[in-house]
Amino acid sequence: MSRYRFTGIKIDKNTGNRVQKTTLYPQIKIEDGDQFIYPLDGDRMESIAYRFYGDSTLWWIIAKANGIRDGSFGLKPDEKIRIPSNVPQILSDLRAINEDV
């Protein structure tokens, strides 16, 4: 599922072009069902998202949960990361905060 699915469209005042609004992301709280893993050598957020969620486009959930903002998709094997468990709630929160914008 594209993370931009719930991102609105607006008209740029200067150019008149249609552009996407800023996508707001929900806070992802730690829950009992979350898993903590050490990535395999060469793992990327997309491959981990596919392994745990069956959908590589949900990589942004892992990035947000771990405070990864630099665009680095490669992960270090000695770097423990959290895999959030409640994906339906996270997607519902994403939808809700972007409907309000």
Secondary structure, 3 states (H helix, E strand, C coil): CCCCCCCCEEECCCCCCEEECCCCCCCCCCCCCCEEECCCCCCEHHHHHHHHHCCHHHHHHHHHHCCCCCCCCECCCCCCEEECCCHHHHHHHHHHHHHCC
